[in-house]
């Protein structure tokens, strides 16, 4: 009977991944005029129409909905401004 071959590594195997920093402004510019989800650092999410952003990346949303833990909490009429230092991430809404 043949025995299975055993490979022994003397050094740990490390996988190195290259990280390329991306400028977020072109990403945001592509999202202007679309519906987006903006997730805040403490878990709240706002879904709305991305009207604009400024050089600090403050976000201006129209017709926003407030979401928490995947449940819509309510709608916010008009325009809201989300300050840049509160934003965790932004993604396009489906």
C-alpha positions in Angstrom: 0.0 0.0 0.0 1.2 3.5 -0.8 1.5 5.9 2.0 0.3 9.5 1.6 3.1 11.9 1.0 3.6 14.4 3.9 5.1 17.8 3.3 6.8 19.5 6.3 7.5 23.2 6.2 10.3 24.5 8.3 9.2 28.2 8.0 5.7 29.5 8.3 4.0 30.4 5.0 3.2 34.1 4.7 1.0 35.6 2.1 1.8 39.1 1.2 -0.8 41.3 -0.3 -0.1 44.6 -2.0 -2.2 47.5 -0.8 -2.6 50.4 -3.2 -4.1 53.5 -1.6 -7.0 54.9 -3.6 -8.2 58.5 -3.8 -11.8 58.4 -2.7 -12.8 61.6 -4.6 -13.1 60.0 -8.0 -15.2 57.2 -6.4 -17.5 59.7 -4.8 -17.7 61.7 -8.1 -19.0 58.6 -9.8 -21.7 58.2 -7.2 -23.1 61.8 -7.5 -26.6 61.6 -8.9 -27.2 58.1 -7.6 -28.8 56.5 -4.5 -26.2 55.5 -1.9 -25.9 54.0 1.5 -23.7 56.1 3.9 -22.7 54.1 7.0 -21.7 56.1 10.1 -19.1 55.0 12.6 -21.6 53.9 15.2 -23.7 51.7 12.8 -26.5 54.1 11.6 -27.0 54.1 7.9 -28.6 56.7 5.6 -29.9 55.9 2.2 -30.5 58.8 -0.1 -29.7 60.6 -3.4 -26.1 61.8 -3.3 -26.5 65.4 -4.3 -22.9 66.6 -3.7 -19.8 66.4 -1.6 -17.1 69.0 -0.8 -13.3 69.0 -0.6 -13.5 67.7 3.0 -15.9 64.9 1.7 -18.9 66.1 3.7 -21.9 64.4 2.1 -25.1 66.1 1.0 -28.1 63.7 0.6 -31.6 64.3 -0.6 -34.7 62.3 0.5 -32.7 60.3 3.0 -34.0 57.3 4.9 -32.5 56.4 8.3 -31.6 52.7 8.8 -30.5 50.9 11.9 -29.6 47.2 12.0 -31.2 46.7 8.6 -34.5 48.2 9.6 -35.7 51.5 8.2 -36.4 53.9 11.1 -37.9 56.8 9.1 -37.5 59.3 6.3 -35.9 62.6 6.5 -37.5 65.1 4.0 -35.4 67.6 2.2 -31.6 67.7 2.2 -29.3 66.5 5.0 -25.6 67.1 5.5 -23.4 64.3 6.9 -20.1 65.6 8.3 -17.1 63.7 6.9 -15.6 62.6 10.2 -18.7 60.6 11.0 -18.6 58.5 7.9 -17.3 54.9 8.0 -18.0 53.9 4.4 -20.2 54.7 1.4 -21.6 52.3 -1.2 -24.0 52.4 -4.1 -27.6 51.4 -3.3 -29.1 48.6 -5.3 
